[in-house]
């Protein structure tokens, strides 16, 4: 009986420790995280951020307070990247296109007519995507994982686009990125680099004729209110990277870093699924709201691909032949597995 009396307190203490939450057992401290993104809150970016917040909150037992800031409230994509580098902002969700100014090799994902979405997944989540993420710490940034915004399409307020010639002379806003500028110019338009946060006003005032972006972004940002015509050019896939400030990252424990990494990956799968589900629904709603949707025949798409081939060749040299060869091998491998 005396032996049992001695064992019982120890057993109760063990049970108490075992009942503690995961965050209590891990090295996790109370922290506040701001997550900036440029789209509306009901865009897949916003829904992905909400899922990320939910996962991080659960895994830290509420010790991490994470809040998303939509519509570029904390700055457009390029400034938000700079804020993360300076440690002013903890996290940002941004197109990989906006990271090109920091790491030029990210231009790989901007190559026009490069791949389908499933092929993009294999490239982004595989060795090539990881190799590019590994270049970010030296620039004061940490890349957690890749999300997506979908394929980009041209809209305008002047005329239907069904042939290559219909693009000629249109003033089209695009991302502040050399590959995008050269691609839109190669198609015959006059490319205008501009932060997304300034786009709606520029279209409304007719300072621009058009823009290029995914259906979901066009809908959630109400671009249809100031644009009449839309065509499925599908010229560039919108890859997205979730970034953490390295200054903030360096303050985190191994357990805290793992929470952010695993939550990003889980939210990635959710965000991509939502993006691909919302895209056709967004197009249907845009048509219902009055946008004139004009199909492009396969032979015209072939003409567009031919027009941008010099752009691909130019940036393939800048990105590096080895990296391009790796990317093409990954894409081909993905196609063969279908």
N, C-alpha and C positions, 0 to 999 in steps of 0.2 A: 504493500500500500504506500509506503514511504517513497519507493521508486516511482510509482505512478504520480505521486504528488509533485515530485521533482520534475518529471517529464511534462506534465500538463501545462505549466506556464510557458515553457519553451515552445510547445506545440501551438498554443494560442498565439504566441508572438509570430511564429512562422505563417500561420493562417492570415494574420493581419497584414504582413508584408506581401503575401501572395495576392491579396485582394486589392492592392493598390493599382491604380490605372497605369496604362503603358507609359504615359508622359511622366508619371512620378518615378518609374523605374529607370527612365532614360534621362540623359543629360539635356534637358529642355528648360529654357528660361522664358519668362514673359517677354514678348517682343511685339513690336508694331511694324507692319509691312504695308506700304502703299504700292498698288499695282496700276500702272498707267496703260491705257490703250486708246486708240484714236476713233473707234467706231461707237455706234449707239449701243446701249446696254442690252438690247434685244438681238443684237448681231451674234453670230457664233462666237466671236471673241468674248463678248460679255457673258454669254452662257458658259463658255469654257472657264472664264475667270471665276464665275459663281461656283462651279463645280470644284475648282482648285481651292477656293476659300473653304468650302464645305469639308473637303478632305483634310486640309491642313488643320482646321479647327478641331476635327474629330481626333486626328492623330496626336495632337498636342494637348488634348483635354482643355481646349480653349486658351491655352497659354499664349499662342500666337494670335494676335488680332490682325487679320488681313482684310483690306478694303480695296475694292476696285474703283478706279476713277475713269469713266467713259468719256467719249467725245473730246479727247485731247485736253481735258481740264488741266492736266499737269504738264501740258506741252505736246506739240506734234511729235511724230516719230523720231526725227533726227535730234531735236532738242531733248527728248526724253532719254535717248541713248547717252547724250552728253551728261545729263543729270545723273544717270546711273553711274557713269564713269567717275563723276565727281563725288559720289556718295550722298548726294542730295535726295535721290530717289532709290528706293530699295529694289523695285522690279518694274519691268515694262514688257508688254507684249507687242512686238513690232514685226513688220514684214522683213524678210531677210534682205529685201532690196535696199532698205534703209541702213543696213549694216555694212553695205559695200564700201562706204566711205571709211570704215574702220578696218575691215578685212576684205580686200579686193576679191579674194577667191569666192566670196558668197555670191558673186555675179553669176556663178555657175547655174544657180537655181532660176535665174532670170532669162535664161536662153529661150528665145521664142520657139514655140511649137516643139518643145523638147520631149514631153512625156504626158501620159495619162495619169490620173490621180493615184491609182494603185501602184504604178511604177514610181511615182514620186515618193510614196511611203517607203518603198524598198531602198530608195536612194538616200532619203533623209535619215531614216532610222538605222542605216547600215554603216559600214566603215567610212564611206565618203562624208556622210553627214557628221559623223563623230570627229573626223579629221578636221573639219572646219570649226566645230565647237571648240576643239583643242587650241585653236588659234586665238580665241577670245580672252583668256586670262591675261595674256600679255598686253592687252588693250584696256585692262581694268574692268572686264566684264566676264560673267559666267553664263554659258548657255545651258539651260536645263533640258530642253527638248524642243521638238518642232510641232507646230500646229499648222493650220491652213486657212486661207481665205477663199480659195476656189479659183476657177479660171476667169480671166479677165475678158470683157467684151466692150466694144465701142458703142457709145450712145452719143447722139447729137441733136441739136434743135433745128437743123437746116434741111436735111433730106434723108431718105432711106439709103442704107448702105447694103447693096447686094453685089456690087462689083468693086474691084480694086480702084477703079477710076472715081468711084463715089466718095472715097476717103480723101481724094486730092484737095489740098487747100484748107481743110478743116483745122481750126485751132483747137487742139485737144490737150487737156491737162493730163499729165502723167506724174509718176513718182519722181522725186529728185534723185535720179539714178541714170548713169550714162547708157546702160544697156536699154532701158525703157525709152530714153530720148532717141537713141539711134534707131530702135525698132519702129517707133511711131513715125519718125521722119522717113524711114525707108519705105513705109507703106504709103507715103505721099502726103501725110498730114503735117501741120506745123506743131511740133511738140512743145508744150509749155510746162516746165517743172514748177510745181506748186504744192505746198503742204495741204493735206486732205482737209484740214480744218478751215481752209479758205475757199474750198471748191464750190460749195453751194452758192455763196454770194457772187462768185465770179460767173457762174452759169446763169444765175438769176439776172444779173446786170448785162448779160450778153457780151461780157468781156472775153468769154470763151464760147466756142461752138459746141464743144463736147468734152467727154472724159472717157476713161476706160477703167472698168472695174467689174467685180463679180456681181451677179444678179442680186445676191442677198445684201450686199453693201449698197447697191443702187436703191433697193427697196427700203432698208432700215434707215438710210440717211436721206430718204425722200427726194432723191435725185430725179425721180420721175415727175416731180412737180415742176421742174425747170428743163426737162428734156422730153422730146416727143418720140424720137426714133432710136431703136435698139437692134443691134445685129450680133449674132453669135460668132464673133471672130475667134474667141478662145485662144488668143495669141500667146498668152503667158500664164503659167500656173502661179498662184499666189502662195508661196511658202512663207511660214511665219515662225519666228523663234521667240521663246520665252526666256528673258534675260534677267539676271540678278546682278546687282552692283557687287563687284569684287570686294570693295571696302566693307560692305555689309556681310558678304559671304565669309570673309576672313574672321569675323567676330563669332561665327557660328560653330557649335560643336559638331562632331561627326554625326551624332544622332539627329541634330537639327537639319543638317544638310541632307541627310537621307530622307527626312520627311518631305522636304521641298522637291527633291528629285522624284521620289515615288509618286507624289501627288501630281506633279507635272505630267508624268507618263500616263497615269490613270485619267487625268483630265484631258490629255491629248486624244485618247481613243474616243472619249465622249464628244469632244469638240469636233473632231473630224466626221464622226457619224452624224452629228447635228448639221454640220456644214453641208454635207452631201444630201441629207434629207431636205434641208431648207432650200437648196438651190433651185430645183424644178418647181417647188411650191412658190418661191419668190417670183420666178419668171411668170407663172400663171397669174399671180396677183398683180404684177406689173402690167400684164396685158389687160386684165380686168379693170385696172385703174386708168386705162387709156393709152398706154405706150404702144406705138406701132412697131411690131416685131417683124423684121425682114430676114428671111432665111438666106444663107449664102450657099450656092451650089458647090459641089466638090471640086470642079475644075477651077472655080474662082479661089477656093481655099488653097489649091495647089499653086496658083499664081502668087498668092500672098506669101506662101512659104518660100517660093523662089526669090521673092523680093527681099526677104530678110536674111537670106543665106549669107551674104557678105557680113552681116552683123555677127552671126554665129562664128564665122571664120575669124573675124577681128578679135572678138573677146576670148575665143578659145586659145589664142596665142598669149593673151594677157593673163588668163587664168592659169595656164600651164598645160602642156600637152599630156603630161602624165596624169594629172587630175581629171582632165576631160576623158582620157581613155578609160580610167577607172569608172567614171560615171556612166559612160556608154556601155561598158561591160555589165554594170549592175542593172541598167535599164533593159539590156538584151536578155539577161538572165531572168528578170521578172517577166518579160514577155513570153519566154519559152515555158514558164511555169503555169501560164494561164490555161 
